[in-house]
């Protein structure tokens, strides 16, 4: 049974940092690309970042330089380091796993709330 379990998140002041973690189990992690998405109230889910199984990363343009995605294949983990956070970064963040060759994400984490507020 595949499980994607997120941790991290919470309340942070503007300018602060948070790291989200995502643990995947029940799958061959190295066969999957991993990604982070977010959804703010009243808005559609939007792409944040992706890391391919080989380590290549892509980001939503406006987040480049502030957010960093990484993975540890030995631990079946993916991370999202978020720096210089802004109130508009507040959202529920989701971790997804996409099997290599798939056009859509196959598995999702439960979501974790990130709130950036003074």
N, CA, C and O atoms as a printed pandas DataFrame, in Angstrom:
     atom_number atom_name residue_name chain_id  residue_number  x_coord  y_coord  z_coord
0              1         N          UNK        A               1    0.847   -1.186    0.000
1              2        CA          UNK        A               1    0.000    0.000    0.000
2              3         C          UNK        A               1    0.889    1.245    0.000
3              4         O          UNK        A               1    1.772    1.397    0.844
4              5         N          UNK        A               2    0.638    2.116   -0.952
5              6        CA          UNK        A               2    1.434    3.328   -1.064
6              7         C          UNK        A               2    0.935    4.361   -0.051
7              8         O          UNK        A               2   -0.266    4.588    0.097
8              9         N          UNK        A               3    1.892    4.976    0.636
9             10        CA          UNK        A               3    1.568    6.068    1.542
10            11         C          UNK        A               3    2.509    7.229    1.285
11            12         O          UNK        A               3    3.711    7.049    1.089
12            13         N          UNK        A               4    1.940    8.413    1.291
13            14        CA          UNK        A               4    2.717    9.643    1.171
14            15         C          UNK        A               4    2.321   10.507    2.355
15            16         O          UNK        A               4    1.193   10.992    2.435
16            17         N          UNK        A               5    3.254   10.692    3.270
17            18        CA          UNK        A               5    2.945   11.337    4.539
18            19         C          UNK        A               5    3.794   12.595    4.688
19            20         O          UNK        A               5    5.021   12.549    4.604
20            21         N          UNK        A               6    3.128   13.697    4.908
21            22        CA          UNK        A               6    3.791   14.988    5.021
22            23         C          UNK        A               6    3.977   15.378    6.473
23            24         O          UNK        A               6    3.226   14.953    7.351
24            25         N          UNK        A               7    4.993   16.194    6.708
25            26        CA          UNK        A               7    5.204   16.784    8.024
26            27         C          UNK        A               7    5.820   18.158    7.837
27            28         O          UNK        A               7    6.295   18.512    6.758
28            29         N          UNK        A               8    5.796   18.921    8.920
29            30        CA          UNK        A               8    6.285   20.294    8.860
30            31         C          UNK        A               8    5.126   21.251    8.694
31            32         O          UNK        A               8    3.972   20.875    8.899
32            33         N          UNK        A               9    5.413   22.442    8.337
33            34        CA          UNK        A               9    4.387   23.452    8.181
34            35         C          UNK        A               9    4.087   24.139    9.499
35            36         O          UNK        A               9    4.745   23.896   10.511
36            37         N          UNK        A              10    3.074   25.008    9.468
37            38        CA          UNK        A              10    2.694   25.729   10.666
38            39         C          UNK        A              10    2.639   27.227   10.424
39            40         O          UNK        A              10    2.478   27.694    9.296
40            41         N          UNK        A              11    2.777   27.964   11.515
41            42        CA          UNK        A              11    2.697   29.427   11.469
42            43         C          UNK        A              11    4.093   30.027   11.529
43            44         O          UNK        A              11    4.909   29.638   12.364
44            45         N          UNK        A              12    4.364   30.971   10.646
45            46        CA          UNK        A              12    5.667   31.626   10.619
46            47         C          UNK        A              12    5.459   33.096   10.287
47            48         O          UNK        A              12    4.515   33.456    9.583
48            49         N          UNK        A              13    6.336   33.930   10.792
49            50        CA          UNK        A              13    6.252   35.358   10.497
50            51         C          UNK        A              13    6.798   35.659    9.107
51            52         O          UNK        A              13    7.635   34.915    8.596
52            53         N          UNK        A              14    6.334   36.739    8.494
53            54        CA          UNK        A              14    6.909   37.133    7.196
54            55         C          UNK        A              14    8.420   37.259    7.280
55            56         O          UNK        A              14    8.967   37.801    8.241
56            57         N          UNK        A              15    9.081   36.743    6.247
57            58        CA          UNK        A              15   10.538   36.728    6.238
58            59         C          UNK        A              15   11.144   35.489    6.842
59            60         O          UNK        A              15   12.349   35.266    6.722
60            61         N          UNK        A              16   10.334   34.678    7.490
61            62        CA          UNK        A              16   10.831   33.470    8.130
62            63         C          UNK        A              16   10.977   32.307    7.166
63            64         O          UNK        A              16   10.746   32.433    5.964
64            65         N          UNK        A              17   11.371   31.164    7.733
65            66        CA          UNK        A              17   11.618   29.956    6.937
66            67         C          UNK        A              17   10.873   28.771    7.523
67            68         O          UNK        A              17   10.600   28.712    8.722
68            69         N          UNK        A              18   10.555   27.841    6.658
69            70        CA          UNK        A              18    9.968   26.560    7.058
70            71         C          UNK        A              18   10.497   25.482    6.133
71            72         O          UNK        A              18   10.862   25.749    4.988
72            73         N          UNK        A              19   10.533   24.262    6.644
73            74        CA          UNK        A              19   10.862   23.123    5.801
74            75         C          UNK        A              19    9.744   22.092    5.894
75            76         O          UNK        A              19    9.364   21.652    6.979
76            77         N          UNK        A              20    9.242   21.731    4.751
77            78        CA          UNK        A              20    8.253   20.663    4.665
78            79         C          UNK        A              20    8.955   19.365    4.291
79            80         O          UNK        A              20    9.907   19.356    3.510
80            81         N          UNK        A              21    8.466   18.274    4.863
81            82        CA          UNK        A              21    9.009   16.960    4.567
82            83         C          UNK        A              21    7.897   16.058    4.060
83            84         O          UNK        A              21    6.723   16.238    4.382
84            85         N          UNK        A              22    8.303   15.084    3.258
85            86        CA          UNK        A              22    7.331   14.155    2.679
86            87         C          UNK        A              22    7.987   12.786    2.603
87            88         O          UNK        A              22    9.034   12.622    1.978
88            89         N          UNK        A              23    7.369   11.816    3.239
89            90        CA          UNK        A              23    7.887   10.457    3.258
90            91         C          UNK        A              23    6.991    9.565    2.411
91            92         O          UNK        A              23    5.778    9.518    2.616
92            93         N          UNK        A              24    7.588    8.862    1.466
93            94        CA          UNK        A              24    6.827    7.952    0.601
94            95         C          UNK        A              24    7.199    6.519    0.924
95            96         O          UNK        A              24    8.375    6.202    1.101
96            97         N          UNK        A              25    6.209    5.659    1.000
97            98        CA          UNK        A              25    6.453    4.255    1.267
98            99         C          UNK        A              25    5.525    3.405    0.408
99           100         O          UNK        A              25    4.509    3.881   -0.098
100          101         N          UNK        A              26    5.897    2.136    0.256
101          102        CA          UNK        A              26    5.084    1.234   -0.543
102          103         C          UNK        A              26    5.299    1.366   -2.030
103          104         O          UNK        A              26    4.542    0.805   -2.822
104          105         N          UNK        A              27    6.316    2.094   -2.417
105          106        CA          UNK        A              27    6.654    2.245   -3.833
106          107         C          UNK        A              27    8.162    2.259   -3.985
107          108         O          UNK        A              27    8.900    2.425   -3.014
108          109         N          UNK        A              28    8.610    2.081   -5.225
109          110        CA          UNK        A              28   10.047    2.171   -5.511
110          111         C          UNK        A              28   10.356    3.637   -5.748
111          112         O          UNK        A              28   10.150    4.160   -6.843
112          113         N          UNK        A              29   10.852    4.293   -4.707
113          114        CA          UNK        A              29   10.965    5.750   -4.702
114          115         C          UNK        A              29   11.771    6.265   -5.887
115          116         O          UNK        A              29   11.442    7.301   -6.465
116          117         N          UNK        A              30   12.811    5.551   -6.243
117          118        CA          UNK        A              30   13.681    6.017   -7.322
118          119         C          UNK        A              30   12.996    5.964   -8.689
119          120         O          UNK        A              30   13.528    6.491   -9.666
120          121         N          UNK        A              31   11.831    5.338   -8.768
121          122        CA          UNK        A              31   11.062    5.295  -10.015
122          123         C          UNK        A              31   10.121    6.485  -10.159
123          124         O          UNK        A              31    9.439    6.627  -11.174
124          125         N          UNK        A              32   10.090    7.341   -9.135
125          126        CA          UNK        A              32    9.105    8.415   -9.095
126          127         C          UNK        A              32    9.742    9.795   -9.095
127          128         O          UNK        A              32   10.740   10.055   -8.422
128          129         N          UNK        A              33    9.121   10.667   -9.878
129          130        CA          UNK        A              33    9.388   12.094   -9.742
130          131         C          UNK        A              33    8.512   12.601   -8.592
131          132         O          UNK        A              33    7.419   12.086   -8.358
132          133         N          UNK        A              34    9.002   13.602   -7.890
133          134        CA          UNK        A              34    8.268   14.118   -6.734
134          135         C          UNK        A              34    8.014   15.613   -6.903
135          136         O          UNK        A              34    8.827   16.338   -7.475
136          137         N          UNK        A              35    6.878   16.051   -6.396
137          138        CA          UNK        A              35    6.548   17.462   -6.567
138          139         C          UNK        A              35    5.813   18.030   -5.373
139          140         O          UNK        A              35    5.260   17.306   -4.545
140          141         N          UNK        A              36    5.824   19.337   -5.313
141          142        CA          UNK        A              36    5.053   20.079   -4.314
142          143         C          UNK        A              36    4.084   21.016   -5.036
143          144         O          UNK        A              36    4.431   21.667   -6.022
144          145         N          UNK        A              37    2.883   21.059   -4.520
145          146        CA          UNK        A              37    1.844   21.955   -5.014
146          147         C          UNK        A              37    1.254   22.673   -3.814
147          148         O          UNK        A              37    1.486   22.274   -2.673
148          149         N          UNK        A              38    0.492   23.731   -4.065
149          150        CA          UNK        A              38   -0.171   24.412   -2.968
150          151         C          UNK        A              38   -1.528   24.935   -3.419
151          152         O          UNK        A              38   -1.774   25.168   -4.603
152          153         N          UNK        A              39   -2.393   25.108   -2.435
153          154        CA          UNK        A              39   -3.732   25.619   -2.722
154          155         C          UNK        A              39   -4.134   26.593   -1.643
155          156         O          UNK        A              39   -4.239   26.235   -0.470
156          157         N          UNK        A              40   -4.359   27.822   -2.048
157          158        CA          UNK        A              40   -4.821   28.860   -1.134
158          159         C          UNK        A              40   -6.354   28.894   -1.166
159          160         O          UNK        A              40   -6.961   28.442   -2.136
160          161         N          UNK        A              41   -6.971   29.420   -0.126
161          162        CA          UNK        A              41   -8.438   29.477   -0.093
162          163         C          UNK        A              41   -9.012   30.196   -1.311
163          164         O          UNK        A              41   -8.591   31.302   -1.652
164          165         N          UNK        A              42   -9.972   29.555   -1.954
165          166        CA          UNK        A              42  -10.629   30.164   -3.098
166          167         C          UNK        A              42   -9.835   30.116   -4.386
167          168         O          UNK        A              42  -10.254   30.681   -5.396
168          169         N          UNK        A              43   -8.691   29.445   -4.362
169          170        CA          UNK        A              43   -7.852   29.371   -5.556
170          171         C          UNK        A              43   -7.627   27.927   -5.968
171          172         O          UNK        A              43   -7.814   27.003   -5.176
172          173         N          UNK        A              44   -7.221   27.747   -7.218
173          174        CA          UNK        A              44   -6.894   26.410   -7.698
174          175         C          UNK        A              44   -5.554   25.962   -7.130
175          176         O          UNK        A              44   -4.718   26.769   -6.724
176          177         N          UNK        A              45   -5.384   24.634   -7.120
177          178        CA          UNK        A              45   -4.079   24.101   -6.727
178          179         C          UNK        A              45   -3.053   24.527   -7.768
179          180         O          UNK        A              45   -3.310   24.455   -8.970
180          181         N          UNK        A              46   -1.884   24.975   -7.297
181          182        CA          UNK        A              46   -0.862   25.448   -8.230
182          183         C          UNK        A              46    0.463   24.732   -7.995
183          184         O          UNK        A              46    0.771   24.294   -6.886
184          185         N          UNK        A              47    1.221   24.629   -9.052
185          186        CA          UNK        A              47    2.529   23.992   -9.009
186          187         C          UNK        A              47    3.509   24.846   -8.231
187          188         O          UNK        A              47    3.533   26.070   -8.365
188          189         N          UNK        A              48    4.318   24.184   -7.414
189          190        CA          UNK        A              48    5.370   24.879   -6.667
190          191         C          UNK        A              48    6.741   24.462   -7.185
191          192         O          UNK        A              48    7.536   25.300   -7.609
192          193         N          UNK        A              49    7.011   23.159   -7.145
193          194        CA          UNK        A              49    8.329   22.666   -7.536
194          195         C          UNK        A              49    8.244   21.182   -7.827
195          196         O          UNK        A              49    7.341   20.492   -7.354
196          197         N          UNK        A              50    9.198   20.700   -8.616
197          198        CA          UNK        A              50    9.289   19.290   -8.929
198          199         C          UNK        A              50   10.749   18.888   -8.946
199          200         O          UNK        A              50   11.614   19.670   -9.339
200          201         N          UNK        A              51   11.018   17.667   -8.520
201          202        CA          UNK        A              51   12.351   17.106   -8.631
202          203         C          UNK        A              51   12.208   15.746   -9.302
203          204         O          UNK        A              51   11.483   14.875   -8.823
204          205         N          UNK        A              52   12.902   15.584  -10.405
205          206        CA          UNK        A              52   12.845   14.331  -11.130
206          207         C          UNK        A              52   13.640   13.259  -10.388
207          208         O          UNK        A              52   14.419   13.562   -9.484
208          209         N          UNK        A              53   13.439   12.036  -10.773
209          210        CA          UNK        A              53   14.103   10.959  -10.046
210          211         C          UNK        A              53   15.612   11.060  -10.169
211          212         O          UNK        A              53   16.341   10.556   -9.315
212          213         N          UNK        A              54   16.094   11.717  -11.238
213          214        CA          UNK        A              54   17.528   11.911  -11.421
214          215         C          UNK        A              54   18.073   13.145  -10.723
215          216         O          UNK        A              54   19.283   13.370  -10.710
216          217         N          UNK        A              55   17.176   13.957  -10.137
217          218        CA          UNK        A              55   17.602   15.116   -9.369
218          219         C          UNK        A              55   17.373   16.457  -10.038
219          220         O          UNK        A              55   17.572   17.496   -9.408
220          221         N          UNK        A              56   16.960   16.464  -11.299
221          222        CA          UNK        A              56   16.686   17.739  -11.970
222          223         C          UNK        A              56   15.483   18.420  -11.321
223          224         O          UNK        A              56   14.472   17.777  -11.038
224          225         N          UNK        A              57   15.602   19.717  -11.092
225          226        CA          UNK        A              57   14.547   20.463  -10.410
226          227         C          UNK        A              57   13.934   21.528  -11.316
227          228         O          UNK        A              57   14.604   22.101  -12.175
228          229         N          UNK        A              58   12.652   21.773  -11.101
229          230        CA          UNK        A              58   11.960   22.885  -11.756
230          231         C          UNK        A              58   11.110   23.586  -10.705
231          232         O          UNK        A              58   10.668   22.975   -9.732
232          233         N          UNK        A              59   10.894   24.861  -10.917
233          234        CA          UNK        A              59   10.145   25.685   -9.963
234          235         C          UNK        A              59    9.156   26.582  -10.690
235          236         O          UNK        A              59    9.341   26.943  -11.853
236          237         N          UNK        A              60    8.100   26.929   -9.965
237          238        CA          UNK        A              60    7.243   28.009  -10.433
238          239         C          UNK        A              60    8.133   29.255  -10.449
239          240         O          UNK        A              60    8.876   29.518   -9.503
240          241         N          UNK        A              61    8.044   30.004  -11.528
241          242        CA          UNK        A              61    9.008   31.090  -11.741
242          243         C          UNK        A              61    9.107   32.058  -10.568
243          244         O          UNK        A              61   10.204   32.474  -10.196
244          245         N          UNK        A              62    7.987   32.413   -9.995
245          246        CA          UNK        A              62    8.001   33.433   -8.944
246          247         C          UNK        A              62    8.610   32.936   -7.635
247          248         O          UNK        A              62    8.869   33.726   -6.728
248          249         N          UNK        A              63    8.837   31.631   -7.541
249          250        CA          UNK        A              63    9.371   31.063   -6.305
250          251         C          UNK        A              63   10.863   30.763   -6.383
251          252         O          UNK        A              63   11.493   30.440   -5.376
252          253         N          UNK        A              64   11.412   30.871   -7.565
253          254        CA          UNK        A              64   12.844   30.599   -7.722
254          255         C          UNK        A              64   13.655   31.510   -6.820
255          256         O          UNK        A              64   13.397   32.710   -6.725
256          257         N          UNK        A              65   14.635   30.922   -6.163
257          258        CA          UNK        A              65   15.488   31.693   -5.270
258          259         C          UNK        A              65   15.019   31.720   -3.830
259          260         O          UNK        A              65   15.802   32.007   -2.924
260          261         N          UNK        A              66   13.750   31.423   -3.612
261          262        CA          UNK        A              66   13.238   31.386   -2.242
262          263         C          UNK        A              66   12.937   29.960   -1.772
263          264         O          UNK        A              66   13.121   29.629   -0.601
264          265         N          UNK        A              67   12.476   29.131   -2.695
265          266        CA          UNK        A              67   12.117   27.752   -2.353
266          267         C          UNK        A              67   13.142   26.791   -2.967
267          268         O          UNK        A              67   13.647   27.019   -4.066
268          269         N          UNK        A              68   13.432   25.726   -2.242
269          270        CA          UNK        A              68   14.345   24.695   -2.739
270          271         C          UNK        A              68   13.753   23.320   -2.479
271          272         O          UNK        A              68   13.407   22.987   -1.345
272          273         N          UNK        A              69   13.641   22.527   -3.532
273          274        CA          UNK        A              69   13.175   21.150   -3.401
274          275         C          UNK        A              69   14.386   20.226   -3.438
275          276         O          UNK        A              69   15.335   20.453   -4.189
276          277         N          UNK        A              70   14.339   19.190   -2.624
277          278        CA          UNK        A              70   15.420   18.208   -2.611
278          279         C          UNK        A              70   14.833   16.838   -2.273
279          280         O          UNK        A              70   13.708   16.730   -1.787
280          281         N          UNK        A              71   15.609   15.811   -2.538
281          282        CA          UNK        A              71   15.166   14.462   -2.228
282          283         C          UNK        A              71   16.324   13.649   -1.696
283          284         O          UNK        A              71   17.488   13.906   -2.003
284          285         N          UNK        A              72   15.972   12.652   -0.886
285          286        CA          UNK        A              72   16.932   11.703   -0.352
286          287         C          UNK        A              72   16.407   10.314   -0.717
287          288         O          UNK        A              72   15.520    9.779   -0.051
288          289         N          UNK        A              73   16.956    9.751   -1.762
289          290        CA          UNK        A              73   16.448    8.462   -2.240
290          291         C          UNK        A              73   16.700    7.334   -1.242
291          292         O          UNK        A              73   15.955    6.354   -1.213
292          293         N          UNK        A              74   17.734    7.466   -0.433
293          294        CA          UNK        A              74   18.028    6.432    0.554
294          295         C          UNK        A              74   16.967    6.394    1.653
295          296         O          UNK        A              74   16.739    5.353    2.270
296          297         N          UNK        A              75   16.325    7.531    1.890
297          298        CA          UNK        A              75   15.321    7.615    2.960
298          299         C          UNK        A              75   13.900    7.721    2.411
299          300         O          UNK        A              75   12.945    7.811    3.183
300          301         N          UNK        A              76   13.753    7.712    1.089
301          302        CA          UNK        A              76   12.426    7.884    0.472
302          303         C          UNK        A              76   11.767    9.187    0.926
303          304         O          UNK        A              76   10.581    9.219    1.255
304          305         N          UNK        A              77   12.550   10.241    0.935
305          306        CA          UNK        A              77   12.066   11.518    1.430
306          307         C          UNK        A              77   12.240   12.606    0.378
307          308         O          UNK        A              77   13.172   12.575   -0.426
308          309         N          UNK        A              78   11.330   13.558    0.402
309          310        CA          UNK        A              78   11.471   14.776   -0.386
310          311         C          UNK        A              78   11.189   15.957    0.538
311          312         O          UNK        A              78   10.370   15.866    1.453
312          313         N          UNK        A              79   11.871   17.047    0.286
313          314        CA          UNK        A              79   11.789   18.210    1.165
314          315         C          UNK        A              79   11.491   19.468    0.351
315          316         O          UNK        A              79   11.797   19.551   -0.838
316          317         N          UNK        A              80   10.896   20.425    1.016
317          318        CA          UNK        A              80   10.722   21.746    0.431
318          319         C          UNK        A              80   11.186   22.763    1.465
319          320         O          UNK        A              80   10.527   22.974    2.483
320          321         N          UNK        A              81   12.309   23.381    1.198
321          322        CA          UNK        A              81   12.814   24.443    2.056
322          323         C          UNK        A              81   12.272   25.767    1.545
323          324         O          UNK        A              81   12.465   26.120    0.381
324          325         N          UNK        A              82   11.596   26.493    2.417
325          326        CA          UNK        A              82   10.963   27.751    2.033
326          327         C          UNK        A              82   11.566   28.877    2.854
327          328         O          UNK        A              82   11.479   28.871    4.082
328          329         N          UNK        A              83   12.168   29.831    2.189
329          330        CA          UNK        A              83   12.811   30.970    2.847
330          331         C          UNK        A              83   12.121   32.269    2.437
331          332         O          UNK        A              83   11.383   32.320    1.453
332          333         N          UNK        A              84   12.381   33.304    3.209
333          334        CA          UNK        A              84   11.823   34.636    2.923
334          335         C          UNK        A              84   10.323   34.551    2.655
335          336         O          UNK        A              84    9.823   35.098    1.673
336          337         N          UNK        A              85    9.629   33.870    3.528
337          338        CA          UNK        A              85    8.210   33.618    3.310
338          339         C          UNK        A              85    7.394   34.910    3.370
339          340         O          UNK        A              85    7.705   35.843    4.110
340          341         N          UNK        A              86    6.355   34.921    2.571
341          342        CA          UNK        A              86    5.460   36.079    2.448
342          343         C          UNK        A              86    4.039   35.643    2.776
343          344         O          UNK        A              86    3.714   34.461    2.662
344          345         N          UNK        A              87    3.193   36.576    3.177
345          346        CA          UNK        A              87    1.805   36.208    3.463
346          347         C          UNK        A              87    1.125   35.499    2.296
347          348         O          UNK        A              87    0.280   34.629    2.511
348          349         N          UNK        A              88    1.475   35.853    1.083
349          350        CA          UNK        A              88    0.854   35.207   -0.077
350          351         C          UNK        A              88    1.315   33.766   -0.291
351          352         O          UNK        A              88    0.774   33.063   -1.144
352          353         N          UNK        A              89    2.303   33.328    0.474
353          354        CA          UNK        A              89    2.709   31.919    0.434
354          355         C          UNK        A              89    1.805   31.044    1.296
355          356         O          UNK        A              89    1.908   29.817    1.266
356          357         N          UNK        A              90    0.930   31.668    2.053
357          358        CA          UNK        A              90    0.023   30.906    2.917
358          359         C          UNK        A              90   -0.892   30.030    2.064
359          360         O          UNK        A              90   -1.538   30.508    1.131
360          361         N          UNK        A              91   -0.935   28.766    2.394
361          362        CA          UNK        A              91   -1.728   27.803    1.616
362          363         C          UNK        A              91   -1.599   26.437    2.261
363          364         O          UNK        A              91   -0.817   26.236    3.191
364          365         N          UNK        A              92   -2.373   25.515    1.753
365          366        CA          UNK        A              92   -2.147   24.112    2.076
366          367         C          UNK        A              92   -1.188   23.570    1.028
367          368         O          UNK        A              92   -1.416   23.716   -0.173
368          369         N          UNK        A              93   -0.134   22.954    1.486
369          370        CA          UNK        A              93    0.893   22.424    0.592
370          371         C          UNK        A              93    0.737   20.911    0.493
371          372         O          UNK        A              93    0.525   20.225    1.494
372          373         N          UNK        A              94    0.844   20.408   -0.726
373          374        CA          UNK        A              94    0.681   18.991   -1.005
374          375         C          UNK        A              94    1.929   18.428   -1.680
375          376         O          UNK        A              94    2.523   19.049   -2.562
376          377         N          UNK        A              95    2.293   17.256   -1.244
377          378        CA          UNK        A              95    3.388   16.503   -1.855
378          379         C          UNK        A              95    2.777   15.461   -2.784
379          380         O          UNK        A              95    1.796   14.803   -2.438
380          381         N          UNK        A              96    3.364   15.319   -3.960
381          382        CA          UNK        A              96    2.855   14.330   -4.908
382          383         C          UNK        A              96    3.970   13.472   -5.468
383          384         O          UNK        A              96    5.126   13.891   -5.537
384          385         N          UNK        A              97    3.602   12.257   -5.869
385          386        CA          UNK        A              97    4.537   11.314   -6.479
386          387         C          UNK        A              97    4.020   10.933   -7.856
387          388         O          UNK        A              97    2.867   10.535   -8.022
388          389         N          UNK        A              98    4.900   11.064   -8.834
389          390        CA          UNK        A              98    4.512   10.768  -10.221
390          391         C          UNK        A              98    5.445    9.715  -10.782
391          392         O          UNK        A              98    6.655    9.928  -10.872
392          393         N          UNK        A              99    4.882    8.584  -11.159
393          394        CA          UNK        A              99    5.683    7.513  -11.723
394          395         C          UNK        A              99    6.318    7.989  -13.022
395          396         O          UNK        A              99    5.664    8.651  -13.828
396          397         N          UNK        A             100    7.576    7.658  -13.227
397          398        CA          UNK        A             100    8.265    8.051  -14.451
398          399         C          UNK        A             100    7.455    7.557  -15.652
399          400         O          UNK        A             100    7.080    6.387  -15.724
400          401         N          UNK        A             101    7.197    8.459  -16.581
401          402        CA          UNK        A             101    6.401    8.131  -17.753
402          403         C          UNK        A             101    4.940    8.496  -17.622
403          404         O          UNK        A             101    4.218    8.529  -18.618
404          405         N          UNK        A             102    4.495    8.771  -16.413
405          406        CA          UNK        A             102    3.102    9.162  -16.193
406          407         C          UNK        A             102    2.925   10.650  -16.495
407          408         O          UNK        A             102    3.850   11.442  -16.315
408          409         N          UNK        A             103    1.741   11.017  -16.949
409          410        CA          UNK        A             103    1.466   12.424  -17.233
410          411         C          UNK        A             103    0.821   13.127  -16.049
411          412         O          UNK        A             103    0.702   14.352  -16.040
412          413         N          UNK        A             104    0.406   12.359  -15.054
413          414        CA          UNK        A             104   -0.217   12.950  -13.875
414          415         C          UNK        A             104    0.414   12.367  -12.614
415          416         O          UNK        A             104    1.047   11.312  -12.640
416          417         N          UNK        A             105    0.221   13.084  -11.519
417          418        CA          UNK        A             105    0.711   12.584  -10.241
418          419         C          UNK        A             105   -0.193   11.437   -9.781
419          420         O          UNK        A             105   -1.419   11.531   -9.837
420          421         N          UNK        A             106    0.435   10.368   -9.332
421          422        CA          UNK        A             106   -0.286    9.149   -8.986
422          423         C          UNK        A             106   -0.729    9.110   -7.522
423          424         O          UNK        A             106   -1.775    8.551   -7.190
424          425         N          UNK        A             107    0.076    9.706   -6.666
425          426        CA          UNK        A             107   -0.204    9.645   -5.233
426          427         C          UNK        A             107    0.020   11.022   -4.617
427          428         O          UNK        A             107    0.870   11.796   -5.057
428          429         N          UNK        A             108   -0.779   11.302   -3.574
429          430        CA          UNK        A             108   -0.707   12.597   -2.908
430          431         C          UNK        A             108   -0.614   12.428   -1.400
431          432         O          UNK        A             108   -1.144   11.481   -0.819
432          433         N          UNK        A             109    0.081   13.387   -0.786
433          434        CA          UNK        A             109    0.082   13.465    0.658
434          435         C          UNK        A             109   -1.202   14.093    1.167
435          436         O          UNK        A             109   -2.071   14.497    0.394
436          437         N          UNK        A             110   -1.299   14.164    2.472
437          438        CA          UNK        A             110   -2.530   14.605    3.108
438          439         C          UNK        A             110   -2.674   16.131    3.138
439          440         O          UNK        A             110   -3.741   16.647    3.471
440          441         N          UNK        A             111   -1.627   16.834    2.800
441          442        CA          UNK        A             111   -1.651   18.292    2.845
442          443         C          UNK        A             111   -1.211   18.803    4.202
443          444         O          UNK        A             111   -1.472   18.186    5.235
444          445         N          UNK        A             112   -0.535   19.944    4.178
445          446        CA          UNK        A             112   -0.107   20.563    5.420
446          447         C          UNK        A             112   -0.260   22.076    5.298
447          448         O          UNK        A             112    0.077   22.667    4.272
448          449         N          UNK        A             113   -0.768   22.683    6.347
449          450        CA          UNK        A             113   -1.057   24.108    6.322
450          451         C          UNK        A             113    0.215   24.913    6.596
451          452         O          UNK        A             113    0.961   24.630    7.533
452          453         N          UNK        A             114    0.434   25.903    5.767
453          454        CA          UNK        A             114    1.481   26.893    5.997
454          455         C          UNK        A             114    0.805   28.260    6.081
455          456         O          UNK        A             114    0.110   28.680    5.156
456          457         N          UNK        A             115    1.019   28.936    7.189
457          458        CA          UNK        A             115    0.444   30.270    7.384
458          459         C          UNK        A             115    1.567   31.251    7.676
459          460         O          UNK        A             115    2.352   31.070    8.608
460          461         N          UNK        A             116    1.623   32.289    6.861
461          462        CA          UNK        A             116    2.640   33.317    7.029
462          463         C          UNK        A             116    1.926   34.595    7.478
463          464         O          UNK        A             116    1.203   35.229    6.709
464          465         N          UNK        A             117    2.148   34.947    8.724
465          466        CA          UNK        A             117    1.429   36.076    9.298
466          467         C          UNK        A             117    2.204   36.654   10.471
467          468         O          UNK        A             117    2.893   35.939   11.198
468          469         N          UNK        A             118    2.075   37.958   10.635
469          470        CA          UNK        A             118    2.702   38.610   11.783
470          471         C          UNK        A             118    1.812   38.447   13.019
471          472         O          UNK        A             118    2.160   38.927   14.098
